Amino acid sequence: MTDKLAESSVANYLSSVKNRLQYDGLRLARDIKIKNRHQHHTVESQTAPTKDQIITFLQTAKPSTQVIIAFGAFLGFRFKVMSDLRVSDFPEMRVTEDGKIIFEKMPTRIKVTMT
């Protein structure tokens, strides 16, 4: 199984099988050891983007994506918070007649409610 799945996934399967066997009154005579079972390869290889990488992302992204990148990179917002934001959550923001967005104060306040 370790050829096809990550060690942590195999460990989860092993744990569920052991629990079922224990429930049925059976116990394994030998311990099964899985190397690197606590290492998650998807998280292990991730790094925070550098300033230059963030600038590159912002320059090549669409305006709506630029907002999401900026909120995540500079404000530390999580995607759940960003998906729940509404225009009313920006009390110092005004939209002019010609469609321009103006903030009365910079940096501006953002009202975030946790559900």
C-alpha positions in Angstrom: 0.0 0.0 0.0 2.9 2.4 0.7 3.8 2.3 -3.0 0.4 3.9 -4.0 -0.5 5.9 -0.9 1.2 8.2 1.5 2.4 6.6 4.7 0.0 8.7 6.8 -2.9 7.3 4.8 -1.8 3.8 5.2 -1.4 4.4 9.0 -5.1 5.7 9.0 -6.3 2.5 7.3 -4.2 0.3 9.7 -5.7 2.1 12.7 -9.2 1.5 11.5 -8.5 -2.2 10.9 -6.9 -2.6 14.3 -9.9 -0.9 15.9 -12.3 -3.2 14.1 -10.3 -6.3 15.1 -10.2 -5.1 18.7 -14.0 -4.6 18.7 -14.4 -8.2 17.5 -12.2 -9.4 20.3 -9.1 -10.1 18.2 -5.6 -8.7 18.7 -2.7 -8.6 16.4 0.3 -10.5 17.7 2.9 -8.3 16.0 3.2 -4.6 15.8 3.1 -3.1 12.3 5.5 -0.2 11.9 5.1 2.4 9.2 8.1 4.7 8.5 7.3 8.4 8.3 3.7 8.0 9.3 3.5 11.4 10.9 4.9 13.3 7.9 2.4 14.8 5.5 4.1 15.2 2.2 1.7 17.8 0.9 2.4 20.2 3.7 6.0 19.3 4.1 7.1 20.6 0.7 5.1 23.9 0.9 6.8 27.2 1.6 5.5 30.7 2.0 5.8 32.8 -1.2 8.5 35.5 -1.3 7.7 39.2 -1.9 8.8 38.9 -5.5 6.5 35.9 -6.1 3.5 37.7 -4.6 4.2 40.7 -6.8 4.4 38.4 -9.8 1.1 36.7 -8.8 -0.6 40.1 -8.4 0.7 41.4 -11.8 -0.6 38.4 -13.7 -3.9 37.9 -12.0 -7.3 39.3 -12.8 -8.5 42.1 -10.6 -10.9 39.9 -8.6 -8.1 37.4 -8.0 -5.8 40.2 -7.0 -8.1 41.1 -4.2 -8.2 37.5 -2.9 -4.4 37.3 -3.1 -3.9 40.6 -1.3 -6.4 39.6 1.5 -4.6 36.3 2.0 -1.0 37.5 1.7 -1.2 40.9 3.5 -4.1 40.6 5.9 -3.9 36.8 6.6 -7.5 36.2 5.8 -8.6 32.6 5.3 -10.7 31.7 2.4 -13.8 31.0 4.6 -13.6 34.6 5.8 -13.1 36.0 2.3 -16.1 34.1 0.9 -18.4 35.6 3.5 -17.4 39.2 3.0 -20.0 41.7 1.8 -19.8 45.3 0.7 -21.5 46.2 4.0 -18.5 44.8 5.8 -16.4 47.8 4.6 -17.9 50.7 6.6 -15.4 53.3 5.3 -15.9 52.4 1.6 -18.0 54.5 -0.8 -19.0 53.9 -4.4 -19.3 57.0 -6.5 -21.9 57.6 -9.2 -19.4 56.8 -11.9 -18.6 53.4 -10.2 -15.3 54.3 -8.6 -14.6 52.9 -5.1 -13.2 55.3 -2.5 -12.0 54.5 1.0 -12.4 57.4 3.5 -9.5 56.1 5.5 -6.4 54.1 4.6 -5.9 51.5 6.0 -9.6 50.8 6.2 -11.6 48.9 8.7 -13.1 45.5 7.7 -16.0 44.2 9.8 -15.5 40.4 10.1 -18.1 38.3 11.9 -17.3 34.7 12.8 -20.1 32.2 12.4 
